[in-house]
Structures are given as C-alpha cells and as structure tokens.
Amino acid sequence: MHGMWRDGNHFELLPEAARFLPAMFEAVDGARHSVLIELYLMESGRLASEVIEVLSRAADRGVAVLLLLDGYGAMGLAAEDRRRLEAAGVALRWFNPLGLHSLARNLTRDHRKLVVVDGAVAFTGGFGVVDEFLEAWYEVAVRIEGPVVADWIRLFSSLWDSPMSRGEGAAALVHGLEEASAMGPGYRGMRGRVVWGQGYRYQAIRHSLQRQVSGARRRIWICTPYFVPTLTLRRRLLRAARRGVEVCLLLPGDSHDHPGVRYAGQRFYGRLLRAGVRIFEFQPSFIHAKFTLADDWVSLGSCNFDHWSLQWNLEANQEVEDARFAAEVAELFQRNFAASQEIHREDWARRSRWQRCREWLYGTLDGLLTRLR
C-alpha cells in the first residue's frame, strides 16, 4: 500500500548515527505540541537512557509524547525503564505482545521506524534504540518535511489505535497534526511518497522495487543487511544486468548479527556475478542500512530483502524522486563501495567446500521458512 506522490517536500540524508541521532534529539527538544515514535528495537542501555531523558523533558514541558514499541523487539527494555517512561507522562503502547495465539500472529512484528515532531518534521530509516547504533552498526536515516509527513502520521495513527496495540493513555492523536504538516514550508522539486507493507498481504514495497528494477536504464544500487531476495526479484536483477544496467549490491561482510542469513543469501552470488551484477561486502562494521537507488529514484526505510520483512513484518519506506537527492545517495553508495571488498566471479568460483556447505545448509533452512506462511 502507498500514499500519493506529493510535491513540495524536503528530504535530508543523514548517514551514520553521529548525524541522525543529534538531529532527532534536537527536534524532540524543540517540540512544542507532540512527539510520535514507532520502533521495533528498544533495549535498556546507554542510548535508551538518553532517549528516555529527552522524551521525559518533552513530556515535562506539556508535549504529548506517544511511544509505540513492538512487543517482541522491545522485550529488552527493562521494567525500570518502562516505569520511568510512564512516570514521566509518556503514553506507551505495545504492538502485538507475544501470546498463546496463532504462530502467524506471533510472527507478525512492527518493524517500522518513525519519529514525527509537531506534525511538521519526520525521520525514518533502519534505526532502533540499542547501543549497537551508537558505534557498532552503520545506519542511515532521512529527515522529512512537507506534505508527506501527513502520510506518516496517518500510518502511525492507524496502528496506535489498532486492536493489535495495547497500552494506556492518549487514546486519540493530537488534533491538527496532519494539517500542520500540509501547511509546512514549501520546497520545489522534491517529490516523495510513503510506501508500506503488512506481511504477505500487502507487499507494495517489494512491488514498487520490482517495477523500478524492471524500468531502470542506468543503475540499480541496493544496500540491505539481510539479502535473501525472492525469485522474482533475482530474475529482474539478472535481466537488468544483462541489458546493460549497472547493478550493484552493498551487503554486510563478516560483521553480521545473523550470519546464517548472510550464508543463505550468498548461495545466489554465483549466478548474479555471472550475469554481471557487482557485489560489495562492507568491511568497517555491520551495515544495517536499507536504501536503494534506481536511476534518480530512492527508497529508504525499514524494509529488508528477506522473508521476515516481505512475508510477516509491518514495514514502511520513504520514496523520493529527485535528481539532487539521488546524487547525494549515489555519493554515499560510492563511499561505502570504497570501504568494501568486491566479490569477483573468479574468486567466488574458487570458494571453499566449507563455504559451499554453509550456503546449502542455511539456504535449506531459508527454503523451509518460506513455506511457513
């Protein structure tokens, strides 16, 4: 599912936590009316303490602070931290806490990442509130102003008031938020739309990417930490490479929080390399970012290219059609390619028997996972 393409927006690329965390904290510290936050990962630690402090300051000023956390992804948030949030006046809700209901329902997680301040500025990306984002993981976010912020608010509102979300306080969102975003400062030439998915029923993010891959004429550059693409996407990437489009994948190297997912995806390397796809494995750290560039179209947000994102999770991405923004994203890709090890076809063909065994094992497990649906 997706919102309308809207003109008059401004998007600012914020690569690395050293840029996006201060920008978010500054926005929340400046909030006058409302702060809406939706996250998958939040666990107690240094970053969580900083976030709780900044949200508490906002609530103390009379700002309505609404925090929606996934019932599984935020299980690491200690009871004391939960009490601190509630004592400060933060309205806290939990999406789909684990329960004795169906397996499919327990597997459905809210993987979206969103911060909206005063209905006028929003942030999205792949971030969470865990200490790994301070230094250990490479992540990217985008700052959003303009009419598309209203679509992010509607997305948050629909889940906050959903029967799947449980908690106390703030039964309805602050009135006038959508109007505030629509009346924000105007910008020329930056088109954008919000695209979201809800498990295997609504895969608009995947369908949008597939259309872009099929229609791209110059480049398709994809960064994802969990690369286990569907057969349809693999075929479209292969066809694009064979018709002369520059297809590049920026993927994690040995630093990975789920190595088995990496091995499952590596079983596709051989065929991709033979078709002319270039594969870069990022070396400095685990790259957790999810962003894609196809000609001058950019998609950035929460969605990975694995079966969890595409079949079970609630996901949301910001799409942008703007040559200037695309040039910034291309420059970011180039910097990260330079910090990566390129996998060459000849070297990959000589990989060890043990590596091939791991690809087979985790690929088999991945195949079983696709039939759980």
N, C-alpha and C positions, 0 to 999 in steps of 0.2 A: 504494500500500500504506500501511497506517496501523496504529499501535498502538491499544490500547484507550483509551477515555475514562477518565481516572483523577482521583479527587478527592484533596484533601489536599495540593495544591501551592501554591507561592507564586511569582508572576511579578512582576518589577520591570522596568518600562520604562526603558530607558537611551538617550534620544535624544542624538545627537551624540557624536563621539569624545572630547570633553572629559569625558564621563561614563562611557562604556563602556570606554575603554582603561584608565583608572586602576582601575576595578573589576576588570577582568581581571588586571591586573598584581598587584593586592593579593591576589586569590585565589590566583594562582600562587605568590607569595611566601610565602603561608601554607600551601602544600601540604605534607602530611606523608607521603603514600604514592604518589600518581600524578597525572600530568597528561596528558590526551589532547587532541590538537589535530588538526583536519582543516580544510584550507584549499584554496581554488582559487588565489588570487593571493598570491604572496610574491616580492618582488624586493628586491635589495640597496638599502640607503638608510638614512636615519635611524631610521625605525620598525623596520626589520628588525634593525638593530643593537641597539635597545632590547629587542626580543623575544628575540633570541639571548642577550643578557645575563641576562634574567630566567629563561629556561629553563636556562641554564648554572648559575645559582645554585641552582635547584631540584635539578638533577642532582647537583651537588656535595654537597647535603645527603642524598643517597641516595634521592631521589624518582625513581620510574620515569617518564621523560618520553618519550612516544610522539608523533611528529610525522608526519602523513600529508599529503603535498602532491600536487597534481595535476601530472602530468608535463609538461603544456603551460603551465598557468597560472603555474607557478613556475620557468619557464625563465630568468627574470631574476635568480634568486638566484645570485650569483657563486660560483665554485668555492671561494674562500677562506672564504666564509660557510658553505658546506656542510661544509668541513673543521672549522670552529670548532664547529659543532653536534655533529659526530661525535666530535671530540676531547673535548668536554665530557661525553660519555656519553649524548647524546640519540639515541634509536632513530629513524632517519629512513627513511621509505618513500615511494615514488613511485607514484602511481596512473597506469597506462596510459601510460608514456612513448611518444612518437611513434616509429613503426617502419614497416617495409616490409610491413605487413599491410593489411587492407581499409580503404577510406576510412571506412566506417561505424564501424569500431573506433577509428580516429584521431579521429573527431568526438565520440566518447563521452568526456565530461570529468566529473570530480568537481567540481561547483560548490558543494558543501555547505560550510558554515562552522560550526565547532563547537569549543568548549573545555569540557572536563569536568575538574574538580579533585576528587580524593579520592572520586570516585563520588558526591559529595553535592551539588555545585553545577555548573550548566552555563550556558553562554552560547551564543546563536545569533543570527543576523541576516544582514546582507549584507556584513559587514566582510572585509577582507583585510589583508595586511601589505605595503602600498605607501604611499609618503609622501603620496599624494593624500588618504588618510584622515585625516591629521593636521589639515589645514585646508581643502583644496580641495573635497572631496566631503562632502555631507551624508549621514549614515548613521544607522541606528537599530539597537539590539540589545535583547535581553531576557535578564535573569538568571533562572535557573530553579532551584528547589529542590523536592524532593518525589519521589513515585513515578515521574513521567515521566522523570526523569533516567536511570533504568534502561533505558528505551527508546532514549534517545540513545546509551548505552553499547553496547547490542546492535547498533545501526546502525553505530557506529564499528567494533566488533569484526568484524562480517561483512565489512567492506571491508578492514580491516587484514590479515585472514587470507585474503583473496581472491587467486586466481591473477593478477588484474589489478594487484596491488600488489607492488612489488619493493623489496627493501632488506635490510639486515642487522639482527640483534638483535631482542630482545623478540618471540620467535615466538608467544607467547600473552599475553593480557592478564593483569593482576594479578588474582588470585582474590579474590572477595568484593566487587567493585565494585558489582555490581547489588544485593547485599544492603545495602550501605551506603546507597545512595540510597533504598531502600524503608524503611529504618529512620530516615530523617531526621526532623526536627521536623515535626509535623503542622500543617496550616493548614486553616481551614474555608472552604468555599465556592468554591475556585478549581479549576475543572475544566479539564483540558487533555489533549491527545493529540498525539503526534508523527505527522506525515504526510510520506511521502517518495515520490519518483518516480525512475524509472530510464529515461529516454528515452521513446520512444513506446510501450514495452511496459507501463509501469506509470505511469499518469497520475493517481494518486489525488489529488494536489494540485489539479489542474485540475478533476477531477470533484467534489471537495469544494466548491471555489469556485462551480462551476455550480449545485450544489444550494442553496448559501446565497443566491446571486443570485436563483434562482427562488422561494425561500421568504421572502425579506426583505419586511418590511412597512413599515419606516420609512426605512432608509437603507442605501446601499451606497457606501462610500467606498474608493477604491482608489488606492494610491501605488505606482508602478512606474517604473523608469528606462527600460525598453525595452517600449513598449506597441505590440505588433503582435498583437492578440488573434485567436483563432480565430473562424471564422464562428459557431459555436455560442455562444461567449461574447458576441459582439457582439449576436446576436439576443436573448439573455437580458437583456443590459443594456438594450436598446431596449424590450423588453416590460416590464421593471421600471419604467423611467422613464414609460412610457405608462400604467401602472396607478397612478401617483402616488408611487412610491418616490423618495426623494431620491438620485439617482445622481450622484456627484462623482468626477472623476478628477484626481489630483495627479500631474503629469508634469513632466519637465525642460523648461526653456526653452532659450535659445540656448546656454547652457553644457552641452555634451554631449560625452562621449568617443567616441560613434559617431553623428554627425549623420545619417547615412543611415538608421539605424533610426528616428530621430525622424521623418524625412520619410515613411518607409514607413507609420508609424502615423498620421500626420496626414491621410492620404487617407481615413480613416474619420471625421474630425471632423465633416464636414458633416451626415451622416446622424444621428450621435449628438446633435449640437446641435439638430437639427430635432425630435428625439424628446423633448427636454427635459433631456438629460444636461448637466451643468455641467463645464467643463474648465478647470483651473487650471494654468498653466505657472510653475514655481518660478523665481524670479529671482536670489536671492542667490548661488547656486552650482549645480554639478551635483548633483542629488538622486539618490543611488544606492540609497536605501532601498526595501525591498519589504514593505509591510504593507497589510492590508485589514481593513475594519470593515463587518460586515453586521449591523444591529441591535446585539446585545450579543456577537456572535461576532467574534473577532480571529484573523487568521492573519499570522504574521511569520516571515521566514526568508530563504532564498536564492533562491527561485523568482521569475523574471521572467515577464512575459506575452509572450514572443517564441518563435520556433520553436526556438531553441537550447535553451532551458530545457524546453520542452514536448515536444521530439522527440528530443533527444540526451543532455542532461545528467543527472547524478545530482543531485537536489535534495532539500531537507528543510525543512519549516516546523514551527513550534510553533503549534498552535491552542489558543485559550483561550475558554472560555465563562464570563464573569464580568462582572457589571454594573459593578463598580468599576474593573476593568482596562479595560473598554470605554470608560468615561468618561475615563480618562487618555489613551487613544489618540485619542478624539474631540477632546479639548483640543489634543493635538499636531497633529492634522489642521487644526483651526481656526487655530492659529498659523501653520502653513505656507500655508494658503489666503490668509491676510492678507499673506504675503510673496510672493504670486504674482500674475501677471497673468491675469485671467479672459478666456477667449476667448469673445466674443459672436457669436451666429449671424449678425447683420447684417454685422459687421466681417469675419467669415470668408468670407462670400459675396463680398466685395469684394477678396479677396487677389489678389496679383499673378499674372500669367501665368507668371513665373519660378518662383514658389512652386508653382503647379499642375504645372509641368513636373518639378520635383524630386520631388513626390509620385508622379507617374506613373512616373518612371524608377526610383526606389528601390522603389516598390510592385511593379513588374515583376520586379525582382531578387528581392524577397521572395517573390513567387509561384513563381519558379524554385527557390528554396531549399526550399520546402515539398515539391517533387517529388523532392528528393534522397534522401528516406528509403529 
